[in-house]
Amino acid sequence: MYQATIDLTNCKYLMELHERIKTGLCLDEGYGRNMDAFWDEINRNIKCNYITVKGSKTVSKDLRGTVEKMSKILEKNKQYWVHSRCPFDYEFVD
């Protein structure tokens, strides 16, 4: 199992959030830095099957909606792969 951690602790800005996603998932410069690109990466491109998201409750107020969308995307990906040989899971740790 390949695991990755996205640390959002005290994240204040949208581009900072996407840089942390890029770093946590070891993505290359081609990462689109938006939630559609996040979906594409976790669903098709990375070999990670377990993602831990840290510090989501410490992000700025402006990012809370983005973190909620991120959570929904992670859940969608979990449901997408639930019956595969390589199931996906995630957790939020605060």
Secondary structure as a PSIPRED ss2 file (coil, helix, strand):
# PSIPRED VFORMAT (PSIPRED V4.0)

   1 M C   1.000  0.000  0.000
   2 Y C   1.000  0.000  0.000
   3 Q E   0.000  0.000  1.000
   4 A E   0.000  0.000  1.000
   5 T E   0.000  0.000  1.000
   6 I E   0.000  0.000  1.000
   7 D E   0.000  0.000  1.000
   8 L C   1.000  0.000  0.000
   9 T C   1.000  0.000  0.000
  10 N C   1.000  0.000  0.000
  11 C C   1.000  0.000  0.000
  12 K C   1.000  0.000  0.000
  13 Y C   1.000  0.000  0.000
  14 L H   0.000  1.000  0.000
  15 M H   0.000  1.000  0.000
  16 E H   0.000  1.000  0.000
  17 L H   0.000  1.000  0.000
  18 H H   0.000  1.000  0.000
  19 E H   0.000  1.000  0.000
  20 R H   0.000  1.000  0.000
  21 I H   0.000  1.000  0.000
  22 K H   0.000  1.000  0.000
  23 T H   0.000  1.000  0.000
  24 G H   0.000  1.000  0.000
  25 L C   1.000  0.000  0.000
  26 C C   1.000  0.000  0.000
  27 L C   1.000  0.000  0.000
  28 D C   1.000  0.000  0.000
  29 E C   1.000  0.000  0.000
  30 G C   1.000  0.000  0.000
  31 Y C   1.000  0.000  0.000
  32 G C   1.000  0.000  0.000
  33 R C   1.000  0.000  0.000
  34 N C   1.000  0.000  0.000
  35 M H   0.000  1.000  0.000
  36 D H   0.000  1.000  0.000
  37 A H   0.000  1.000  0.000
  38 F H   0.000  1.000  0.000
  39 W H   0.000  1.000  0.000
  40 D H   0.000  1.000  0.000
  41 E H   0.000  1.000  0.000
  42 I H   0.000  1.000  0.000
  43 N H   0.000  1.000  0.000
  44 R H   0.000  1.000  0.000
  45 N H   0.000  1.000  0.000
  46 I C   1.000  0.000  0.000
  47 K C   1.000  0.000  0.000
  48 C C   1.000  0.000  0.000
  49 N C   1.000  0.000  0.000
  50 Y E   0.000  0.000  1.000
  51 I E   0.000  0.000  1.000
  52 T E   0.000  0.000  1.000
  53 V E   0.000  0.000  1.000
  54 K E   0.000  0.000  1.000
  55 G C   1.000  0.000  0.000
  56 S H   0.000  1.000  0.000
  57 K H   0.000  1.000  0.000
  58 T H   0.000  1.000  0.000
  59 V C   1.000  0.000  0.000
  60 S C   1.000  0.000  0.000
  61 K H   0.000  1.000  0.000
  62 D H   0.000  1.000  0.000
  63 L H   0.000  1.000  0.000
  64 R H   0.000  1.000  0.000
  65 G H   0.000  1.000  0.000
  66 T H   0.000  1.000  0.000
  67 V H   0.000  1.000  0.000
  68 E H   0.000  1.000  0.000
  69 K H   0.000  1.000  0.000
  70 M H   0.000  1.000  0.000
  71 S H   0.000  1.000  0.000
  72 K H   0.000  1.000  0.000
  73 I H   0.000  1.000  0.000
  74 L H   0.000  1.000  0.000
  75 E H   0.000  1.000  0.000
  76 K H   0.000  1.000  0.000
  77 N H   0.000  1.000  0.000
  78 K H   0.000  1.000  0.000
  79 Q H   0.000  1.000  0.000
  80 Y H   0.000  1.000  0.000
  81 W C   1.000  0.000  0.000
  82 V C   1.000  0.000  0.000
  83 H C   1.000  0.000  0.000
  84 S C   1.000  0.000  0.000
  85 R C   1.000  0.000  0.000
  86 C C   1.000  0.000  0.000
  87 P C   1.000  0.000  0.000
  88 F C   1.000  0.000  0.000
  89 D E   0.000  0.000  1.000
  90 Y E   0.000  0.000  1.000
  91 E E   0.000  0.000  1.000
  92 F E   0.000  0.000  1.000
  93 V E   0.000  0.000  1.000
  94 D C   1.000  0.000  0.000
